[in-house]
Amino acid sequence: MPPILFIFILFNFVDLFKLAKYPFMAEAKEWVKEQKVNIEEILFDELYERARQRGIERVKQALEKGIIYDTPLINDVDCAMEIFSYPIARMLVVAVESDYLLRRYALAEAKRAYENMKNEEEDFISYLAKELGVEVNGEKIHFADYLKYAPTWDMKWKLVNRELKNGYVILSKNEVARLIQEAIRKKIYSELSYIFAPPEVKKVFRNEIIAIKSRIAFKDKSVKMKEVKADYFPPCIKSLVSAAKSGINVPHVGRFTMVTFLNAIGMSIDEILKIFSSSPDFNEEKTRYQIEHITGRISSTVYAPPKCDTIRTWGLCYPDEYCRGIKHPLFYYRRRRK
Ligand code: SF4
């Protein structure tokens, strides 16, 4: 039996309870290594049944709820099981062989970390940020990291709407946590791409893998796409789509308008992604994440396309004869389809 009952303190603020809450931390990996538990024990030993069940629960919650909920942690054994459940969940996710699940799981783990970070001291948040390569100083974040992790398609997060001081962007504690959430999501997702699930994993979790695969297939069917008629796009959208396809850099508000509109008329994520693929700064992973976020595939909000008035103030409105009396680009499309 591994020595899981000792009190583990690496730093003043990183103990076993912390590692259970943030099992993606390098210290948690180190701790697992130190326990010298092999894969057979993890997968078959009764001692780890609780960790296996929690691992399954992590994946199910990621898929169904989009977030992983905390579990009560009373003692060191609770923490140890929670920490072990993380590599188990990762192996299960990889064994399902679905990029959709990889992305959804990475985001769900990151969201859980965000919820926990809101209750942490600044010192710990700065420490965690440093481990992720993010330069945080209290409630300030280096502007380069801000640009890397802020959801800048949202007006609230645009750098021009933020206070900048000596190269740092001033934020609230929760906003710092929100940016670290994105760094965690990226880290987990990129690690998952390099993990290999041993064949035994597929045997042990055979039933769960089948159930998860059919759930994913069901979800895919539930977002079955409608036929899209590009000829009936309003001129504002036509111009944005044509700019993106020609590799012209479309401003954030333009991207937002385009994605929300195309999603509302039933275009698939892959088709929307294809439109952006000629952009000079195209990054498939980043763009897919933004599209999935805006369209509510991996978030709780499906953003609505902006009204004509808003598009006009952004300088993206080029009305034609069908725009007369139109207040929303979706009305234009529906009217022309009829
Ligand atoms: S009036 Fe509305 S639909 Fe027409 S181009 Fe302007 S924003 Fe688009």
Boltz pocket constraint, residues with backbone or C-beta under 6 A from the ligand:
constraints:
  - pocket:
      binder: B
      contacts: [[A, 234], [A, 235], [A, 236], [A, 237], [A, 307], [A, 308], [A, 309], [A, 311], [A, 312], [A, 316], [A, 317], [A, 318], [A, 319], [A, 320], [A, 323], [A, 326], [A, 327], [A, 328], [A, 329], [A, 332]]
      max_distance: 6.0
